[in-house]
Amino acid sequence: MTDEEKDKWHKKMAVDCFNQTWDYMEMENRTADEDINMINATHAWVIIRTYYFSTLYIEVCISL
């Protein structure tokens, strides 16, 4: 997998996790399993976003 493919994958996964989180948040009556899924999607979004922006920040600093 190339770096460009990895970036696209990270962006897609971050968007998917973010949207899934909001879908769960907008549900009026969530089950306990849905609450857990919402928390997991949020956690995954934070990890992916942190990884993506960390690598982007490093690339910017290196190019200075």
KAHU-V744598 format. One record per backbone hydrogen bond with DSSP energy under -1.0 kcal/mol. NH is the residue of the N-H (numbers start at 0). CO is the residue of the C=O. If there is no record, write none. Layout:
BEGIN
nh = <NH:NH>
co = <CO:CO>
END
This chain:
BEGIN
nh = <5:6:7:8:9:10:11:12:13:14:15:16:17:18:19:20:21:22:23:24:25:26:34:35:36:37:38:39:40:41:42:43:44:45:46:47:48:49:50:51:52:53:54:55:56:57:58:59:60:61:62>
co = <1:2:3:4:5:6:7:8:9:10:11:12:13:14:15:16:17:18:19:20:21:23:30:31:32:33:34:35:36:37:38:39:40:41:42:43:44:45:46:47:48:49:50:51:52:53:54:55:56:57:58>
END
